[in-house]
Amino acid sequence: MVTPEQVQSYIERGLECLEVRVAGDGQHFEALIVSEAFRGRSRIQRHQLVYAALGERMRGEIHALSMRTLTPEEAVDG
């Protein structure tokens, strides 16, 4: 079973982030992700970047991922 720490590591390896926090029970996870890469992108485009970082894990190890994807400015204003 995958841990929140592993999910966090997968995201950090696939996407340059300023902050990543992940909580979950081994199948369902919640993540806060702050990245410059989200600047100028829609929520769907931001989520697609995270899904790309997770790759095939989203089809097998991770059954559900709820996420807040923020730019650094959005995180400060937040």
C-alpha positions as CSV (number, residue, x, y, z in Angstrom):
1,M,0.0,0.0,0.0
2,V,1.3,3.4,-0.9
3,T,1.9,6.0,1.8
4,P,1.2,9.8,1.8
5,E,5.0,10.3,1.9
6,Q,5.5,8.2,-1.2
7,V,2.8,10.1,-3.1
8,Q,4.5,13.4,-2.0
9,S,7.8,12.0,-3.3
10,Y,6.3,11.0,-6.6
11,I,4.9,14.5,-7.1
12,E,8.1,16.2,-6.1
13,R,10.1,14.1,-8.5
14,G,7.8,14.8,-11.4
15,L,7.0,18.5,-10.8
16,E,9.1,21.3,-9.5
17,C,7.2,22.4,-6.3
18,L,7.8,24.9,-3.6
19,E,5.6,23.0,-1.2
20,V,3.8,19.6,-1.2
21,R,1.7,18.2,1.6
22,V,-0.1,14.9,1.3
23,A,-2.5,13.1,3.7
24,G,-4.3,9.9,3.1
25,D,-5.2,6.3,4.1
26,G,-3.3,4.4,1.5
27,Q,-5.8,4.6,-1.3
28,H,-7.5,8.0,-1.0
29,F,-5.3,11.1,-0.7
30,E,-5.5,14.8,-0.3
31,A,-2.7,17.1,-1.5
32,L,-1.7,20.7,-1.3
33,I,0.7,21.5,-4.1
34,V,2.4,24.9,-4.6
35,S,4.3,25.4,-7.8
36,E,5.4,28.1,-10.2
37,A,4.4,25.7,-13.0
38,F,0.7,26.5,-12.2
39,R,1.0,30.1,-13.1
40,G,-1.4,31.1,-16.0
41,R,-3.0,27.6,-16.0
42,S,-6.5,26.6,-15.4
43,R,-7.4,24.2,-12.6
44,I,-7.8,21.3,-15.0
45,Q,-4.4,22.1,-16.6
46,R,-2.8,22.2,-13.1
47,H,-4.3,18.8,-12.2
48,Q,-3.1,17.4,-15.5
49,L,0.5,18.4,-14.5
50,V,0.1,16.6,-11.2
51,Y,-1.4,13.5,-12.9
52,A,1.5,13.5,-15.4
53,A,4.0,13.6,-12.5
54,L,2.2,10.6,-10.9
55,G,2.0,8.7,-14.2
56,E,0.7,5.1,-14.2
57,R,0.5,5.2,-10.3
58,M,-2.9,7.0,-10.7
59,R,-4.2,3.8,-12.4
60,G,-2.9,1.4,-9.9
61,E,-1.5,2.5,-6.5
62,I,-3.5,5.7,-6.0
63,H,-7.3,5.3,-6.3
64,A,-8.3,8.8,-5.5
65,L,-6.5,12.1,-5.2
66,S,-8.1,15.4,-4.2
67,M,-5.8,18.3,-4.6
68,R,-5.4,22.1,-4.2
69,T,-3.0,23.4,-6.7
70,L,-1.8,26.9,-6.1
71,T,0.8,29.4,-7.4
72,P,3.1,30.8,-4.7
73,E,1.0,34.1,-4.7
74,E,-2.2,32.2,-4.3
75,A,-0.7,30.2,-1.4
76,V,0.3,33.5,0.4
77,D,-3.1,35.2,-0.3
78,G,-4.8,32.1,0.6
